[in-house]
Amino acid sequence: MRLGFAGTPDFAVPALQKLAAVHSIAAVFTQPDRPAGRGQALHVSPVKRCALDLGLTVHQPQGFKTPEALSLLRDARIDALVVAAYGLILPPSALEIPKFGCVNIHASLLPRWRGAAPIHRAILAGDPCTGITIMRMESGLDTGPMFASSGIEIERRDTAKLLHDRLAALGAALIAESLPKIASGELVEVAQPAEGVTYARKIDKSEALIDWRKSAEEIDRQVRAFNPWPVAETRLNGEQLRIWEAEPLEAPALHQSAPGSVLTAAPEGIDVVCGSGVLRLLKVQLAGRKALPAEEFLRGQRLDGMRFAAP
């Protein structure tokens, strides 16, 4: 097939690589380079880097509402536009251009977790499973009919990064399998169920602050969902302490410590009282320092009798 591809972050790269090995990629669309980091140097998207390495034509329009941007899509003369975490809205005028329409790789089992952050939200909610849905794009937010889906379990210690990488690989395999069947008519689109719709709103950095009144299980999901960004955090003597790894424990039978109190600080971990249960901190990071395993961190910090601040 003659394809266009629209994507921006790492999630989209495996799909682009897999499709480029089989099909003709006439054009790759990715978000414009943006300043990032302390030096505000222009940041090139992972999809752009991959496309250039593959020798593909790259376009970076600000959006698809202008005649110029629509012409880029029209002039590519593509059978389908494959979209994976592009990050820009495609108006109806763009969706109508490809012969077989625009086909999206979405990182959830729709209609659960429509929206921007399905991987994070699935972990935060304690979902037992998630997956990939291949869907036809329409003007609504992830509301289009579905061609195919494939699920995976969310493992007990999955972080957002680990789950992201597994879903990216799954998405690449499923889109490669689905496209020829879409073109041949073997895959018939099915409307999403009206029930079970949830929205995965964009992650805000303010959500990273830990409320120790929550259960150890809830805070553990927060730690895993926000690794590697924005990273769950608390306050130690007024200073930011980021929590990279943790695990929930059963609370000791006898203790009357307030949530946020350090029960024990030992090489195996820093045990903190939660609203219910205890969270063992395994890897932490003070502002401006390296992330360290608990054993190394405690060589320079004394935490016995300390209490982490709640919001």
Secondary structure, 3 states (H helix, E strand, C coil): CEEEEEECCHHHHHHHHHHHCCCEEEEEECCCCEEECCCCEEECCHHHHHHHHCCCCEECCCCCCCHHHHHHHHHCCCCEEEEECCCCCCCHHHHCCCCCCEEEEECCCCCCCEECCHHHHHHHCCCCEEEEEEEECCCCCCCCCEEEEEEEECCCCCCHHHHHHHHHHHHHHHHHHHHHHHHHCCCCCECCCCCCCCEECCCCHHHHECCCCCEHHHHHHHHHHCCCCCCEEEEECCEEEEEEEEEEECCCCCCCCCCCEEEEEECCEEEEECCECEEEEEEEEECCCCCEEHHHHCCCCCCCCCECECC
